[in-house]
């Protein structure tokens, strides 16, 4: 019988709480760690995967401890930048991490669309790009990590504007404007559950895919690789 996956969930805030809901619905073994039950090497060690949606500053305090446990990690903590040598550190410790600024599975389709839009200058002699993002009032980083990722994917100058309204999970809209037309790519998170679903997708990937090498992996690359594998398989079936 295959061993059941056991998750250590760090943080049960807005998104961590959605992960907890899915863990309960799916009857996946788990332990929740928060300020009332802080993680230690001893109480983490019997888990297979760590999922963190702690705020970035809080997560930083646990990085050394978590690396020491050698447990694979899904990191959705926002506002965090890993050091240049962190990937080498993970490889040296033979441990695999997956991180993302946005764990929405649909965001990977957006990536493909943005890469197409990035070629617009080949057919339009003059154009401008703008990106507007909206999040809840408690989101601290501005512009969002997702907006910065979109700008990186586009690889062109883009004007970014931000709004913080109510309890909006996340809206991003990238627009291309020429003298006679406007083209937009819009992604709207209707429920934070989408980020939890992506995190569990990544956790199951780490737990079952033994070909994933140690190091720091971007979630986007993991999903796109899966998508392209399926495309190749479908092409081969024709």
N, C-alpha and C positions, 0 to 999 in steps of 0.2 A: 504494500500500500504506500502511495506517495505521501511524503511528509506534508502536513498542513502548514501554510505560511503563518507566521506570527509577527504582527506589526507593532513597533513602538512609535506612538504618535506624539510628537512634540508640539504642544499648543492646541487648544480647542477654541480659538477665536472664531472670527467670521468664516474663514475657509477651513480651518482645522475642524470646526464643528461639523461642517458638511462631510469631511472625510470620516469623522466619527459616525455620522448617520449611515454612510455607505458600508462601513465596517460592520455595524450592527445589522443592517439589512442583509448583507452577504454572509453573516455569521462567520466573519474572519476573526481569528484570535487576535487580541490586541491589548495593549496597556497604554493609558493616557498619562503623559508626563506634563506637569505644569508647575506653577509656583507652589502648590500644595504637595506635589510629588515630584521634586526635581530629579532629572536623570543623573545617575551615577554609573560608573563602569559595572558595578555589581548588579544593578537592577536592569541594565540594558542587555547584558551579555547573553541572555537566553532568548533574544529576539532575532528574527531573520532579516528584517528590513526596518530601517528608521525612516519615517516621513516627518519632515519639519515644515510647519507653516508659522513658526515663531517669527516675530519681527526680527529684521536683520541684526540689529544691535544685540538683542538677547541671544540670538543663535551664535554669534561670534564667540560668546563666552563658553560655548560647549564644543567648538570645533575640535580642539586638541583632544578633548576627552573622547569624542565620537570617533575620530581617526584611530585612537588607541584601541577601541573595541574591535576594529576591523569589520564592522557590520556595514553592509551596503546602505547607501543613503539616497532618498529622494528629497531634494531641497527646493522648497517653494518660498523660502524666506525672502522677503523683498528688501531692497535697499542694501544689498550686500555685494561686495566685490572681492573675489578670491585673489590671493597674491599670485604673482607670476610663476612661482615655483610650486604652487599647490598641486597641480596635476602631477608633477614629478614626485611630490610627497605621497600622493595616493598610490601611485605606481609602486613606489618603494615599499609601501605597506600592503601591497597586493589587495587593494580594496577599490570598489567601483561606486562612483556617485553619479547620479543624474540630477541636473538642475535646470530650472527654467524661470524666466520672468513671468511666464504665463503658461499654465498647464492645460489650457483649452486644446482639445484635439483638433477642433476646427481651425485654430490659429495656424496650423500647419498647411491647410489649404490656402489661407490668406498669404502665407509666405510664397507659395508658388505664383499667386496672382501678382504680388508685389514685384517678384523677379521679372515677370513679363512687363509690368508697367515701367520698370527701370530702363527698359530699352526704348521708351517713347521718343527720346531725342533723335533716334535714327530716322524717324518719319516726320517729326514736328520740328521746324526750324527754331521755334520760340515757345517756351512753356515754363510754368512755375509749379512747384509742389507745395501743398500745405497739409498739415496734419493736426486734427483737433481731437483731444481726448477728454472724457468726462468720468469722474469717479466720485465715490462717497466722501463726505466731509472729513472723515477720520484718516483718510489716506495721506501719509506724510510726504512721500516723494512726489515731486512735480518738476518736469514731466514724468510720467509713469515709466517704469522699466520696459513695458510693452511698446510705448511710443518710441523710446530710444532704440529698441530692437527693430521696429519698422523702419526707422531712419537708416539704421545700419544695413538692413536688407535692401533698401532702395539705392543706397550708395550715391545719393545726390543731395545737394543742399535742399533743405525743407524747413519751412517755418512751422514751429510747433506751438500750439496754444492749448491751455488747460482750463478745466472748470472742476469745481468740487461742489457737488449738489447732493443733498439728502443721503440716501443709502444705495446709490447707483453702483452695481458691481463692476461695470466697466464698459465704456463705449469708445471705439477708436474709428476715425474716418480719415482716410488719406485721399486727397483730391489732386488731380492733374488738371491744370487750367491752361488752355491755349486761347488765341484771339477769338475762336469761334465755337469751342466746345469745352465741356467739363466732364471728367471721368472720375468716379469715386469708388473706393473700396471701403466698405464699412463692416465692422464686426461689433456685435452687441452681445454682451453676456446677460442672458435673461435670468440666470440663477447661478450662484456660486458653486452649485453642484458640478458645473462643467469642469472647474479646476480640480475638484475632488476626484472626478472620474478619470481625469488625465493622470493624476498622481497615482491612483490605483493601477492604471494601465502600466505606468512606469514601474511600479512595485512588482507587479506580476512578471514583467519583462526581466527585471533583475533576478527574481526568484527562480525563473524557469530557463532563461537563455544563458547557457554556460559558455557561449561564444563571445559574450560581451567582455571585452578586455578591461583590466583595472585602469583607473584614471577618472578624469572628470569629463562627463559626457553631457552635451546639450540635448534636452528632451526633443527639440525640434528635429535634430539629426536622427534620433532613434525612430521617431514616427515616420519621417520621410523615407528612411531606409526600408521600413516595413511596407509602406505604400508602394514603393518602387519594386520591391520583391514580389508583391502581389500582382503588379502590372506585368512583370516579366513572366510570372507563372501563367497568368491569363493568356498572354501572347503565345506562350508555348502550347497551350491547350487548343489553340485554334487550328 
